[in-house]
Amino acid sequence: MRIEWIDRKLQLIKNELGLGPVLGSAALFLAASALLFVVLWFVDSAPPSTITLIGGPADSLFQHNADKYSAILARNGVRLKIIPSQGSLENLVHLSDPSFHNDVGLVQGGLIQSGLLSGLNTSSLVSLGSVFYEPLLVFYKDKKEVDRLVQFKGKKLAIDLPGSGTHALATTLLKANGIDESDTTTELLDMEAEDGAAELVSGKIDAVFLMGDSASIKLIGSLLRTPGIRLMSFAQADAYTRKFNYLNKIELPEGGIDLGKDIPPHNVTLIGPTVELVARSGLHPALSDLLLEAAHEVHGKAGLLQHQGEFPAPLEHEFRISEDAARYYQSGRSFLYRNLPFWMATLVSRLVVILVPLMVVLIPGLRILPSVYRWRIRSRITKWYGALLELERGLLKANDAAAQAEMLKRLDEIDHSVKRMKVPKMFGDQFYVLRQHITLVRERLKENTQ
């Protein structure tokens, strides 16, 4: 059935366009190849319906925000698969390793500058921008106020587990104060946030370092309300932000947690990096826009630690801002995504991407093609007129019967070739005029032979 259909199409091309079987087959093959290319490109360019985000431990701020992103993407028909982790350090390692199937992740700024990831290849990663502040919260139990990290020298400190951003930043800042593994007077304990908090409350350790990538919001709120537990205010915050350019000075206002109970009882100066949405460079542009839309909805409002419209922001630290993200920050969503459902906008935008270049090429080509085609057919007819003209001129030189017989034979060959010539219907009048002229020349030849 398919073979018969192809034969009919080939015959149509040969009859209508005057093409031979080879050219007709070639034209059909090229058309089919072009169509196949368009179909394959269109299918391949579709954004995936599921993407994977690596977040953080259960109940952490990272996980909490990832759940919000998931709900927003689901409204647009995209499923966000969330992978739990120990925190930022593990997120960055997995994003850099192609053997892990992760498209995007929440990553604390400054991890590469910390020197804890030497040798890690992050060249395939890009940033979609910073989405929120992540302050370092140092809770301690001491009657005296502590406002400098060096005051913890000789104490027992819980700095979370390796793999978390908390552990990475705490290690870096303590080292800058001369507190590291070589300091035998200070105990740096690798403990989960929950365990560290419990040890602090029970008086077994002196301080616990917490950040939102691994500590739960509930745990942080509980420590802020626990009698005898104090939150360190960084007196040297300005110095830290100048020494470590990925850190920010963040103010937690008096009563910001609880106005009625006046928690905290005074303004607290904190320091911390921003958290970035880091993606692999192959992330589909439509999904990049959708993730930034979700980030804008989740983080764009004024909050306890940020101003209205402060996030998301194209703050470039250790990863370059992706081209798609830069375009989004400059001009926002495109017209299609502002006015159409996500799936429809994606479909139309892909059609535009392929149709516009095709139209740029095809429209001039379609304008020229009829002229070229007419010239080709006319040149085939004109060729035989040239042969007739040469034959007719030869009549004046033909003095014997043998020469005239040879000319008549040549005319028969021309007539036979013309009859076999395939001519489109639109050139039928010229074709039959040519045959009439062949008949006219034949009659003149016969008159000369009599």
C-alpha positions as CSV (number, residue, x, y, z in Angstrom):
1,M,0.0,0.0,0.0
2,R,2.8,2.4,0.9
3,I,4.8,1.5,-2.2
4,E,1.8,2.2,-4.4
5,W,1.3,5.6,-2.7
6,I,5.0,6.5,-3.3
7,D,4.7,5.4,-6.9
8,R,1.6,7.7,-7.4
9,K,3.5,10.6,-5.8
10,L,6.5,10.1,-8.1
11,Q,4.3,9.9,-11.1
12,L,2.5,13.1,-10.1
13,I,5.9,14.9,-9.8
14,K,7.0,13.6,-13.1
15,N,3.8,14.6,-14.9
16,E,3.3,18.0,-13.3
17,L,6.9,19.1,-13.2
18,G,8.4,17.3,-16.1
19,L,11.1,15.7,-13.9
20,G,12.7,12.4,-14.7
21,P,12.5,9.4,-12.4
22,V,15.8,10.2,-10.8
23,L,15.1,13.9,-10.2
24,G,11.6,13.1,-9.1
25,S,12.8,10.5,-6.6
26,A,15.5,12.9,-5.4
27,A,13.0,15.7,-4.9
28,L,10.7,13.5,-2.9
29,F,13.6,12.2,-0.8
30,L,14.8,15.7,0.0
31,A,11.3,16.8,1.0
32,A,10.8,13.7,3.2
33,S,14.3,14.3,4.8
34,A,13.4,17.9,5.6
35,L,10.1,16.9,7.1
36,L,11.8,14.2,9.2
37,F,14.4,16.7,10.4
38,V,11.7,19.1,11.5
39,V,9.8,16.4,13.3
40,L,12.9,15.1,15.1
41,W,14.0,18.6,16.1
42,F,10.5,19.5,17.3
43,V,10.3,16.4,19.5
44,D,13.9,16.8,20.8
45,S,13.4,20.5,21.7
46,A,10.4,19.9,23.9
47,P,11.1,20.6,27.6
48,P,11.1,17.5,29.9
49,S,7.9,17.1,32.0
50,T,10.1,16.1,35.0
51,I,13.2,17.8,36.5
52,T,15.2,16.8,39.5
53,L,16.2,19.3,42.3
54,I,18.6,18.3,45.1
55,G,17.6,20.1,48.3
56,G,18.5,19.3,51.8
57,P,17.6,17.3,54.9
58,A,13.9,16.8,55.9
59,D,12.3,19.9,57.5
60,S,15.3,22.1,56.5
61,L,14.8,25.5,55.0
62,F,16.2,24.1,51.7
63,Q,13.6,21.3,51.7
64,H,10.9,23.8,52.7
65,N,11.6,26.0,49.7
66,A,12.0,23.1,47.3
67,D,8.5,21.9,48.3
68,K,7.2,25.4,47.4
69,Y,8.9,25.3,44.0
70,S,7.4,21.9,43.4
71,A,3.8,23.1,44.0
72,I,4.3,26.1,41.6
73,L,5.8,24.0,38.8
74,A,3.0,21.4,39.2
75,R,0.5,24.2,38.3
76,N,2.3,24.4,35.0
77,G,2.4,20.7,34.3
78,V,6.0,20.1,35.3
79,R,6.9,17.6,38.0
80,L,9.8,18.6,40.4
81,K,11.4,15.5,41.8
82,I,13.2,16.5,45.1
83,I,16.3,14.6,46.2
84,P,17.2,14.9,49.9
85,S,20.9,15.5,50.9
86,Q,23.1,16.6,53.8
87,G,23.2,20.1,52.5
88,S,25.0,22.5,50.1
89,L,28.4,20.8,49.9
90,E,26.8,17.5,48.9
91,N,24.5,19.3,46.5
92,L,27.4,20.9,44.6
93,V,29.3,17.6,44.4
94,H,26.4,15.7,43.0
95,L,25.5,18.5,40.5
96,S,29.1,18.4,39.2
97,D,29.1,14.6,38.8
98,P,27.3,13.5,35.6
99,S,26.7,10.1,37.1
100,F,24.0,11.7,39.4
101,H,20.8,12.6,37.7
102,N,20.2,16.1,39.0
103,D,19.2,19.2,37.0
104,V,19.3,21.9,39.6
105,G,20.1,22.4,43.2
106,L,20.2,24.9,46.1
107,V,23.8,25.7,46.8
108,Q,25.2,28.0,49.5
109,G,27.6,30.7,48.2
110,G,31.3,30.5,49.0
111,L,31.8,26.8,49.0
112,I,34.5,26.8,46.2
113,Q,36.3,29.7,47.8
114,S,36.4,27.8,51.1
115,G,39.0,25.4,49.5
116,L,37.1,22.3,50.7
117,L,36.3,21.3,47.1
118,S,39.7,21.5,45.5
119,G,39.8,19.6,42.2
120,L,36.0,19.6,41.7
121,N,35.2,20.4,38.1
122,T,32.2,22.9,38.1
123,S,32.7,24.2,34.6
124,S,29.4,22.6,33.4
125,L,27.4,24.5,36.1
126,V,25.6,27.8,35.8
127,S,23.7,30.0,38.3
128,L,20.1,31.1,37.8
129,G,20.7,33.7,40.5
130,S,20.7,34.1,44.3
131,V,17.3,33.5,45.9
132,F,17.6,34.2,49.6
133,Y,20.0,35.0,52.5
134,E,21.3,32.1,54.6
135,P,22.7,33.5,57.9
136,L,25.0,31.6,60.1
137,L,23.3,31.2,63.5
138,V,25.7,30.6,66.4
139,F,23.7,29.6,69.5
140,Y,25.7,29.5,72.8
141,K,25.1,29.0,76.5
142,D,27.1,31.5,78.5
143,K,26.3,34.1,81.1
144,K,28.8,36.5,79.4
145,E,27.9,37.9,76.0
146,V,29.9,36.4,73.1
147,D,30.2,38.6,70.0
148,R,33.5,37.2,68.4
149,L,34.2,33.7,67.3
150,V,37.7,33.8,68.9
151,Q,35.9,33.8,72.2
152,F,35.0,30.1,71.6
153,K,38.7,29.1,71.7
154,G,39.0,26.2,74.1
155,K,35.3,25.4,74.0
156,K,33.2,22.4,72.6
157,L,31.5,23.4,69.3
158,A,29.1,21.4,67.2
159,I,29.6,22.4,63.6
160,D,27.1,20.0,61.8
161,L,28.1,17.1,59.6
162,P,30.6,17.2,56.7
163,G,28.6,17.7,53.5
164,S,26.6,20.5,54.9
165,G,27.1,24.2,54.1
166,T,27.1,24.9,57.8
167,H,30.1,22.7,58.3
168,A,32.0,24.3,55.4
169,L,31.4,27.9,56.5
170,A,31.9,27.2,60.2
171,T,35.3,25.5,59.5
172,T,36.3,28.5,57.3
173,L,35.4,31.2,59.7
174,L,36.8,29.4,62.8
175,K,40.1,28.8,60.9
176,A,40.3,32.5,60.2
177,N,40.2,33.0,64.0
178,G,43.0,30.5,64.6
179,I,40.6,27.7,65.6
180,D,41.2,24.5,63.6
181,E,42.3,20.9,63.9
182,S,45.8,22.1,65.1
183,D,44.1,23.8,68.1
184,T,44.1,21.1,70.7
185,T,42.2,23.2,73.2
186,T,39.0,23.5,71.1
187,E,36.8,20.5,70.2
188,L,35.1,20.7,66.8
189,L,32.3,18.1,66.8
190,D,30.7,16.8,63.7
191,M,27.1,16.4,64.8
192,E,23.7,16.7,63.2
193,A,21.8,19.9,63.9
194,E,19.3,18.2,66.1
195,D,21.9,16.4,68.2
196,G,24.1,19.5,68.5
197,A,21.1,21.5,69.7
198,A,20.2,18.9,72.3
199,E,23.8,18.8,73.6
200,L,23.8,22.6,73.9
201,V,20.5,22.7,75.9
202,S,21.8,19.9,78.2
203,G,25.0,21.8,78.8
204,K,27.3,19.2,77.3
205,I,28.7,21.6,74.7
206,D,29.2,25.3,74.6
207,A,27.9,26.3,71.1
208,V,26.2,25.0,68.0
209,F,26.5,26.4,64.5
210,L,23.3,26.2,62.4
211,M,22.2,27.2,58.9
212,G,19.1,26.7,56.9
213,D,20.6,24.1,54.5
214,S,20.6,21.5,57.2
215,A,18.8,22.7,60.3
216,S,15.0,22.7,60.5
217,I,13.0,25.8,60.9
218,K,11.3,24.3,64.0
219,L,14.7,23.6,65.6
220,I,15.9,27.2,65.1
221,G,12.7,28.6,66.4
222,S,12.9,26.3,69.5
223,L,16.4,27.5,70.3
224,L,15.5,31.1,70.0
225,R,12.8,30.6,72.6
226,T,14.8,28.4,75.0
227,P,15.8,30.2,78.2
228,G,19.5,30.5,78.7
229,I,20.3,30.0,75.0
230,R,21.7,33.1,73.3
231,L,22.2,34.0,69.6
232,M,25.6,35.5,68.8
233,S,25.7,38.9,67.3
234,F,28.8,39.4,65.1
235,A,30.6,42.5,66.2
236,Q,33.1,42.0,63.4
237,A,30.5,41.6,60.7
238,D,31.9,44.3,58.4
239,A,35.4,42.7,58.6
240,Y,34.0,39.3,57.6
241,T,32.1,40.7,54.6
242,R,35.3,42.4,53.3
243,K,37.5,39.4,53.9
244,F,35.1,36.9,52.4
245,N,33.3,38.6,49.5
246,Y,30.5,36.1,49.3
247,L,29.3,37.0,52.9
248,N,26.6,39.5,53.6
249,K,25.8,41.6,56.7
250,I,22.3,40.7,57.8
251,E,20.3,42.4,60.5
252,L,17.8,40.5,62.6
253,P,15.7,43.2,64.3
254,E,14.6,43.2,67.9
255,G,11.3,41.4,68.3
256,G,11.6,40.1,64.7
257,I,10.8,36.5,65.8
258,D,8.1,37.3,68.4
259,L,7.0,40.9,69.1
260,G,5.0,40.0,72.3
261,K,7.9,38.1,73.9
262,D,10.5,40.5,72.4
263,I,12.6,37.7,70.7
264,P,15.3,38.5,70.1
265,P,15.6,41.1,72.9
266,H,17.9,43.3,70.8
267,N,19.1,43.8,67.2
268,V,21.3,40.9,66.2
269,T,24.0,41.3,63.5
270,L,24.4,38.2,61.5
271,I,26.6,37.2,58.5
272,G,25.9,34.7,55.8
273,P,26.1,34.0,52.1
274,T,23.2,33.9,49.7
275,V,21.8,30.7,48.4
276,E,21.9,30.2,44.6
277,L,19.9,28.1,42.2
278,V,22.7,26.2,40.5
279,A,21.9,24.2,37.4
280,R,23.6,22.2,34.8
281,S,24.2,24.1,31.6
282,G,21.9,22.0,29.6
283,L,18.8,23.0,31.5
284,H,16.0,23.8,29.0
285,P,15.3,27.6,28.7
286,A,11.6,27.2,29.4
287,L,12.4,25.4,32.6
288,S,14.9,28.0,33.6
289,D,12.2,30.7,33.2
290,L,9.7,28.5,35.2
291,L,12.1,28.0,38.1
292,L,12.9,31.7,38.2
293,E,9.2,32.4,38.2
294,A,8.8,30.1,41.2
295,A,11.7,31.7,42.9
296,H,10.2,35.1,42.4
297,E,6.9,34.0,43.8
298,V,8.5,32.3,46.8
299,H,11.3,34.9,47.6
300,G,10.2,38.1,46.0
301,K,8.2,39.5,48.9
302,A,9.6,41.4,51.9
303,G,10.7,39.2,54.8
304,L,12.4,39.3,58.1
305,L,15.9,39.4,56.5
306,Q,15.2,40.9,53.1
307,H,13.4,43.8,51.3
308,Q,10.6,43.6,48.7
309,G,12.0,42.5,45.3
310,E,15.5,41.8,46.6
311,F,15.4,38.2,45.3
312,P,15.8,36.5,43.0
313,A,18.9,38.5,41.9
314,P,21.6,37.9,39.3
315,L,24.5,38.1,41.8
316,E,27.4,36.4,40.2
317,H,29.8,34.8,42.7
318,E,31.4,31.5,41.8
319,F,29.2,30.5,38.9
320,R,28.4,32.6,35.8
321,I,24.8,33.6,35.4
322,S,23.3,31.5,32.6
323,E,22.3,33.3,29.3
324,D,18.7,32.3,29.8
325,A,18.7,33.7,33.4
326,A,20.4,36.9,32.3
327,R,17.7,37.3,29.6
328,Y,15.0,36.7,32.1
329,Y,16.4,39.3,34.6
330,Q,16.7,41.9,31.7
331,S,13.3,41.5,30.1
332,G,11.3,39.1,32.2
333,R,9.0,36.4,30.8
334,S,8.4,36.6,27.0
335,F,5.1,37.7,25.6
336,L,4.0,34.1,25.0
337,Y,4.7,32.9,28.6
338,R,2.9,36.0,30.0
339,N,-0.2,35.4,28.0
340,L,-0.5,31.6,27.4
341,P,-0.5,28.5,29.5
342,F,3.1,27.1,29.9
343,W,2.5,24.1,27.6
344,M,1.0,26.2,24.9
345,A,3.6,28.9,25.1
346,T,6.3,26.2,24.9
347,L,4.7,24.7,21.8
348,V,4.3,28.1,20.0
349,S,7.8,29.3,20.9
350,R,9.3,26.1,19.4
351,L,7.2,26.5,16.3
352,V,8.4,30.1,15.9
353,V,12.0,29.1,16.4
354,I,11.9,26.7,13.5
355,L,9.3,28.4,11.2
356,V,10.9,31.9,11.2
357,P,14.2,30.7,9.7
358,L,12.4,28.5,7.3
359,M,10.2,31.3,6.1
360,V,13.3,33.6,5.7
361,V,14.8,31.0,3.4
362,L,11.6,29.7,1.7
363,I,9.8,33.0,0.8
364,P,12.6,34.3,-1.4
365,G,13.1,30.8,-2.8
366,L,9.4,30.4,-3.6
367,R,9.4,33.8,-5.4
368,I,12.3,32.8,-7.6
369,L,11.3,29.2,-8.1
370,P,8.5,29.8,-10.7
371,S,10.8,31.9,-12.8
372,V,13.6,29.4,-12.7
373,Y,11.1,26.6,-13.4
374,R,9.6,28.4,-16.4
375,W,13.1,29.2,-17.7
376,R,14.0,25.5,-17.4
377,I,11.0,24.3,-19.4
378,R,11.4,26.9,-22.1
379,S,15.1,26.2,-22.5
380,R,14.2,22.5,-23.2
381,I,11.7,23.6,-25.9
382,T,14.1,26.3,-27.2
383,K,16.8,23.7,-27.6
384,W,14.7,21.8,-30.2
385,Y,13.9,25.1,-32.0
386,G,17.6,25.6,-32.4
387,A,17.9,22.1,-33.9
388,L,15.0,22.8,-36.3
389,L,16.6,26.1,-37.4
390,E,19.9,24.5,-38.1
391,L,18.1,21.8,-40.1
392,E,16.1,24.3,-42.1
393,R,19.2,26.2,-43.0
394,G,20.8,23.0,-44.2
395,L,18.1,22.8,-46.9
396,L,19.9,25.5,-48.9
397,K,23.0,23.4,-49.0
398,A,21.4,20.0,-49.7
399,N,22.0,19.4,-53.4
400,D,21.7,15.7,-53.6
401,A,19.2,13.0,-52.5
402,A,21.5,11.4,-50.0
403,A,22.0,14.7,-48.1
404,Q,18.2,15.3,-48.1
405,A,17.6,11.8,-46.8
406,E,20.0,12.3,-44.0
407,M,18.3,15.6,-43.0
408,L,14.9,13.8,-43.0
409,K,16.3,11.1,-40.8
410,R,17.6,13.8,-38.4
411,L,14.2,15.4,-38.4
412,D,12.6,12.1,-37.5
413,E,15.0,11.8,-34.5
414,I,14.0,15.3,-33.4
415,D,10.3,14.5,-33.7
416,H,10.8,11.2,-31.7
417,S,12.7,13.0,-28.9
418,V,10.1,15.8,-28.7
419,K,7.3,13.3,-28.4
420,R,9.1,11.6,-25.5
421,M,9.7,14.8,-23.7
422,K,7.6,15.3,-20.5
423,V,6.1,18.8,-20.4
424,P,3.8,20.2,-17.6
425,K,0.3,21.0,-18.7
426,M,0.8,24.8,-18.4
427,F,3.4,24.6,-21.2
428,G,1.1,22.4,-23.4
429,D,0.5,25.2,-26.0
430,Q,4.2,25.7,-26.6
431,F,4.8,22.0,-26.8
432,Y,2.1,21.6,-29.6
433,V,3.4,24.7,-31.4
434,L,6.8,23.0,-31.5
435,R,5.3,19.9,-33.0
436,Q,3.5,21.9,-35.6
437,H,6.8,23.6,-36.6
438,I,8.4,20.1,-36.9
439,T,5.6,19.2,-39.3
440,L,6.2,22.4,-41.2
441,V,9.9,21.7,-41.6
442,R,9.1,18.1,-42.6
443,E,6.8,19.4,-45.4
444,R,9.5,21.7,-46.7
445,L,11.9,18.8,-46.8
446,K,9.5,16.7,-48.7
447,E,9.0,19.5,-51.2
448,N,12.7,19.7,-51.8
449,T,13.0,15.9,-52.4
450,Q,10.3,16.0,-55.2
